[in-house]
């Protein structure tokens, strides 16, 4: 389905981003991976993905909290593959504290990574997509882009911002072949969420397994984690012709979290 297309997926050396990169590569897209990791790990990842799916894969170590590096990352994709067709803004970071105790530097960092990077990447990619009158912009927001939780002011603010940005970009591209949508996952067992599980286990003096179940029970009625592969499948669907008129929407994949 995506043979001849190229995709940039931020935060894709693990977790949700890697699940999405795998799903798009399985459909034939060439992939620019982005994220941190040591050189042997990154090399094995890019070579493995390329060999498994018969596509070209490159890696960008861009720090997406820095606007100029985000722009350079999009430029690297165009230089490597001659085009950019799909942009998946996935990378995210988290910090929890009450507003009163929230460190200023953490606020700025979370907004830079989780929200501003999306803006700069979209702005850089848009001219290339418009020139071919085809593009897919997929922003990985969160259930926290639709509802809030205590102690997550920066993350919730950023993800609500991602949902708003998604709607604006969708309206601005409504008469073109470029679409923009957001996927809003609930709990996905990623390194980001695993840290919250570990912190909760330590804080409450319980086992990791019990902390995991309590985390799910608090929010996610299905009491099951969403998988990166499921998010990848939805991202691939949004790149299909069947999704041509899905524009500016949020797709909740949250085990019933936001249905409550």
Secondary structure, 3 states (H helix, E strand, C coil): CCCCCEEEECCCCCHHHHHHHHHHHHCCCEEEEECCCCHHHHHHHHHHHHHHHCCCEEEECCCCCCHHHHHHHHHHHHHHHCCCCEEEECCCCCCCECHHHCCHHHHHHHHHHHHHHHHHHHHHHHHHHHHHCCEEEEEECCHHHCCCCCCEHHHHHHHHHHHHHHHHHHHHCCCCCEEEEEEEECCECCHHHHHHHHHHHHHHCCCHHHHHHHHHHHHCCCCCCECHHHHHHHHHHHCCHHHCCCCCCEEEECCCHHHC
